[in-house]
Amino acid sequence: MTEAERLNADGHAARLDHPALQLTMQAQGEAWYGLTRERCPHLFADVAVFITAAQMRQMRDVIDAVERVVALPGWGASSLQAPLLNPLGETTIHSTRLPETAAKSLVIPQAGDEANVKSNFQSLGVFYGYDFHLNSDGAHLIEINTNAGGGFLNSLLIDSQRNTSFSGASPVHAPTGSARTEKSLDHVFLEMFRNEWRLARGEAELDRVAIVDEQPEAQYLYPEFLLAQRMFERSGIATYIVDPAILHSRGDGLFLDGQKIDMVYNRLTDFSLLQHPMLRQAFLDGTVVMTPDPAHFVRYADKRNLARLTDAEALSALGTREDDIATLEAGVPQTRQVEAADHEQWWQERKQWFFKPAMGYGSKGSYSGAKLTKRVFEEIMQGGYVAQRMAAPGERSICVNDTETVSLKYDVRCYVYDGQVQLVAARLYQGQTTNFRTPGGGFALARVVE
């Protein structure tokens, strides 16, 4: 048994300093504290999660390999040519223009877009989330998100526990010659957004940011939107949390009550923006800087990309390095697109697979094959799903009410910007997927032990 396994099996090990967390939460204001306690009672886990140094190295290696593959010219070209990454079927790419905004994106082309799709934008996309299951066989990438939530909340959690002694080391260390520490995460996040702005607008002043989601005040993670807003406002950037319906567009930009919005921090789960044509057009016209944007989802987060990342022959044809192919084979569970033609085979093998909607998010519509009903299975066979080989999540024991010890599942999320890991956090839960409904569960500190 590794030291990480031993500590994770001890329900009394590395328990959260709840009074310190409460003080940090109250420091955000009584209104914020009350809202968070009422809406998100299981937001933060009772214990830290331990991972091995080898697992941490493997996660970094997988992330590096994915970043190199996605940067290959053929990856973007395949995205345009394959129905794999086209949510609405075949489309026409028009030969007019797209703005000269940024460097690693690819817009989702749809019929009617007056745009010349290019593979080199400058927008890098904030808060990529690489989610892993860790077990005795290593680290297994289960999905990539391009608008991953929780970064600001985990920054608050880390800050609250800075004086608490836990075994192991922080999974993110300061780069050589850097003064960066865990306690400077908000500064790191602010610089990430400023970099997105500089890539698109150079040295122009960033004055106004809109944090955009449908009915934002009703969203479960609305408290995080408020933390992001305060981060921007402390730096003198006017920030609004808005539903896209209250924004309006003119030829020269996107506006809120007559004020021009410079940047949109996009928290929408309409990844193609097809349900929000005004925002989509503003992105295509380059009149607003948007991060993350539809292009990021296409290149990384559409789950059909996982099938490409586990197809060794296709990766080789793209020119992928042999060591990267080996890294991805070991670190990404085999993933396949679900085709109705293979109906009988899928039913017979269902217990070996986890089924996910290709355009899904937040584990919505995801199912363990072992628990599938015939009705749900038939719905999956209608299309739009991928199946991923089961990779068991890790387990962490917690002590409930100081008496009963229970075992929760956990996954690990690496928050990544421009290929660099900024933050590593765990999520504890019961059930098929993460849910933030489990007593003792929620976001958890991650610690690395040898």
N, C-alpha and C positions, 0 to 999 in steps of 0.2 A: 504494500500500500504506500502510495506517495504521501508526502507531507500535506499536499493540498487535499488529497482524499481524506486523510485523517482529520484535518481541521474541518472540512465540509461535513463530516459525519458527526461532529461534536456540536450539538445544539446550543451549547453555552459558549462556544468560541466566538470571539470578535463580535460581541453584541453591540448594537448601535447605542451611542450616548443620546438617548431621547431628550433629556433636558437641554443639551447643547443644540440639538436640531430644533427644538421648539423655540429657543431664544433666537436662533438665526431666522427662523420663519417669521417670528413676531417682529423682527427688525425690518421686515419688508412692509410693515404696516398692519394694523389690526384688521382692516378690511380684507387685505390679501390673505392674511393668516386665517381669518374666519371662512372665507370662500374656499380656500384649499382644504381645510379640515372638513368642511361640509361636503364638498364635491368629490374630493379625492382622499378618502380616509386610509386607503391602502397604497399610497403613492410611493412610500419609502419602506424598504424591507428592514426587518429587525436585526439582521446580521450582515456582515460582509461575506463575499464569496472569494474562495481561493482558487487560483489557477497556477499551473506549473510554468516554469520558465520555458520549457519545450513547447507547451501549448501556445504561449505568447509569441514565441519565435515563428511557429507555424502560421499563426494568424497573420503576422506581418508578412511572411513569405507569400501567402495566398493573396493578400491585398496587393502586394507589389506585382505579382504575376498578372492579376486581373487588370491592373492599371496599364501594364505594358501591352497586354493583348488588346485592350480597348483603344490604345493609341495607334495600333497598326492601321495603315490606310485601308486595308481590306475589310476591317470591321465596320467602318462607316459605310463603305460601298455596299456591303451585304445588307446593312440595315435598310438601304433604299430599295434594294432589289427584292428582298424577301418579304412575303406576306407575314412571316414570323413577327416582324416588328411593326406591322401596320394594322391598327385595331379595327379599321373599317373596310379592309379589303384593298383592292388595287386603286391607285390614285395616279394623277398626272403631276409631274413636276414642271412648273412653268419657268421660263427662262428670262424672268425680270430680275429684280435685285433683292438682296437682304442687306441690312446694315453691317458695317464692318465692326461689329461688337465682338467679340472674344474668341477663345482658342481651343476649346475641347468639346464643342457641342455640335449637335446635329438636329435640326428641327424636324418634327414629324410632318411630312408633306401630306397635304390633303387637297383634293380637287377644289380649285377655286382660289388657293393661296397664290397671290401674285408675288412669288418669291423665287429667287434662284438659290436653291439649297446648297450650302457650302459646308464642308466638314471642319473648317477651322474658324470657330468663334473664340472669343476670349473668355467668356464666362465659364468659370470652373465649377460652380455649384456648391452652395454651403450645406453643411451637415449631411454628408453621405453617411449612411449607417450600414456597416458590414456586420451582419448578424450570424453568430456561430453557435453550434451545439458542441460542447466539450465532453468527451468521455475517455475511457481507457484506450481507445483507438486514436485519439488525437483531437484536433480541431476540425470542424466540418462547417463550411459556409452554407447556410441554408437560404439566405437571400441578401439582396442589396437594396437599400432604400435610398431615394434621392431627396426626400424631405423628412428625414428622421427626426422625430421629436425627442425631447428629454435632455438636450444638451445643457440648457440653462438650469434645469432642475437638478441635474447631477452636479453642476458647478456649485449650486447652493448646498447640496448634500456634502460634497467634499469639504467645502469651506466650514461647515458646521462641525466637522469631525477632525479639524486640523490639530487639535490638542489631545486627541484620543490615540492611545497606543494600540496598534494592530500588528499582528505578525505579518511578515512579508514586506514587499516594496511596492511603491506605486508602479502600475504597468506602463506609465508614460514618464520618461525621464527627460530632463532638460537637455537640449542638444549641446554638443561641445561648444564652449565659449558663450553660452546663452545664460541669462539670468532667469529664464522662464521657470516658474514653479507651478505646483497645483493651484496655488491661491491666485494665480493670474489668469485663470481661464476666461473670465469675462473680457479681459484685455485681449486675449488671443482671439476670442469670438469677434470682438469689435474690429480688430485688424483684418480678420477674414472678410467681413462685409466691406470694409474700406478698400480692400484689394479688389473685390468684385467691381466696385465703383471705379477705381483707378484704371482697371483693364479696359473698361468701356468708355470712360470719360476723361482719362488723364488726370490732370491736376485741378479740374473744376471742383467747386465746393459741393459737398453732399449736404443738402439742406433738409430734405423731407423724405421720410420712409413710410410706406404703408405696409403693415402686416396684414395679409389678406387671407381670409377663409370665409366659407359660408356660415352665416350666423355665428360669428366668432365667440360671442359671449355664452353661447350654448355648448361650445366644444368642451370636451372633458379636460383638455390641456390648456384651456383659457388662462389659468394662472401662469403658465409659461409664457404666453404672449405678453402678459403684463411685465414679467421679468425682462423680456427682450426689449419692450418699450422703454423701460427705465434705463437699461444699458445705453440705448441710443440717446435718450434725453440727457443723461449725465454728461454726454459729450457734445451737447448743444445741437443735436439733430432732432428736429420736430418729428414725432412718430405717432401714427394713427393706426388703430386696430379696427379694420373695416370689413364689411361684406362687400364683395365686388359690385353688387347691385347699386351701391351708392356712389361709385366712381363714374365719371363721365369723360369722354374722349373728345378732343379737338384735334385738328390737323397737326398741332405742334406739341401734343403730349396728353398725359393722363392727369385728370384734375379731381380734387375733392374740395367742394365749396369754394371754387375759384383759386385754390392753391395747387400749383403744379407739383405732382409727385415725381421725385427723382428716381426712387428705387422701390420695387415691390419685393418684400420678403414673402415668398409664395408658400402658403401652407395648405393650399387646395389639394384635394385628392382627385380632382379632374385633371389628370396629368397632361392630357393633350390640349386642354383649355377649349375643347369643342363646345362645352356648355357655357363658356364665357368668351364669346367671340370678340368683345371689345378689348379684353385683356390680351387675347391671342393676337389681335391685329396690332396692338401697341407694341407687343414683343417683336412681331415680324417687321414692323416699321422702324424699330429701334428708338421709339420716342420715350421709352422707359427702360431702365435696367431691371431685369427680373432674375431673381435667383431663389431656388433652382427654377429652371425653365423646362419646357417640354422636351428639349433636346437631351437633357441629362437623363430623363426617364427612359428615353429610347435606347440610349447607349448602355445604360447600366441596369435600370430597375425593372424593366419589363421582364417577368420571370422566364420568358422563353429564352432570354440570354443565358440562363443557367444551362439550358440544353446545349447551347453552342460552346459554353465553357467546359462541358464534359464530353465533347465530341473530339477525341484526339486526332482523328483523320482530318476533320475540318480545320482544327487549330493548326495542324501541320501545313495544310494548304495555304493558310493565311500567312505563313512565315513565322509562326510562333517558335520561340526558343524551346529546345528539347527539355531543358530543365524546368521551364515554366509549365510545359505540358505535364511533366511528372508531378510538379507541385499541385497543379489543379486536379489531376487524377486522384491524388491522395487527400486533397483538402476540400473538394466539392463533391457531394454525393451525386451519383448518376442521376440525371434529369432528362425526361423525355416529354415531348408534346403528346397529349392524349388524342388519339384518333379513334373515331367510332368504328372504323374497320377492324380494330383490334379488340372489340368489345369483349369477346369471350376470354381472351388472354388477360385483359385487365381485371376482369372479375375473378379469375382463378388466382392471380398474383396480387390482388389488392392489398393483402396484409403486409406486403413488403414495401408499400409505397405510401407517401403522403401527398395528397392532391391539393393543388393551389390554383386559384384563378390567375391567369397570366397578367391581367391588369389590376389585380387586387391589391389591397393594402390592409395593414393592421390585423392580419390573420382572418379578415372577413371572408367567409365562404371557403375556408380551408378545412380539410378533413383528413383524419387518420384513416387509412384504408381498412384497418382492422375493425373500425367502428362504423363503417359505412352501411346505411340501409340501402335496400334495393332501389327505393325511390330516388334518393340522393345520387346514387351511382348512375342511374339513367340520366339524371340532369347533367352530371359531369360529362357523360358521353356525348352530349349535344355540342361540345366544343368549348374552346376558350380556356382550357385547363392544361397545366403541366403536372407531371407526377415525378416526385423526387424520392429516391431510395431513403428508407427510414434511417435516420442517424439519431440515436437516442440522446436526449439532453442530459446534462449533468444533474446531480441531485445535491441538495443542501439541507441539512437538518436544522430545525429551529425549535426552540422551547416555547410553547404556548402557555401563557398564564403561569409561567415558572413551574409547571407541573408536567404537562404532556409534551413529548417530543414527537414532531411530525416531520416528514420528508417532503420537501418541495422541489420541483424542477427548476432549472435555471438555464438561461441562454446568456451570451455575452455579446454586447454591441460595441464595435469600434467606430467611433466618430472620426471621419476622415475628411480632410480638405487638401486638394491638390496632391493626393497620394500620401499625405502625412497623417499619421494617427495623432489626433489631438487629445482624445479622451477615451477611456475604456470603462464601461459600466456593465453590470449584470442586471438581470431582471428575474425575480423569483415569482413562481406562480404554481397553481394547480390546474388540471384540465389539459385539453389538447394544445392550447396556445396561450401566450401571454395575455393577461386580461386586466391587471390592476384591480382585481376584485377579491384577492386572496388575503385573509388575515395573516399578517407577518410577512407578506410578499410586497413586491414593487421594485423600484430601482434600488440597486445595492452597490456599495463600494466593491471594487475588485482589487485584490491584492495578489502579487506574484510571489510564490515561494519555490525554492529549488526542489 
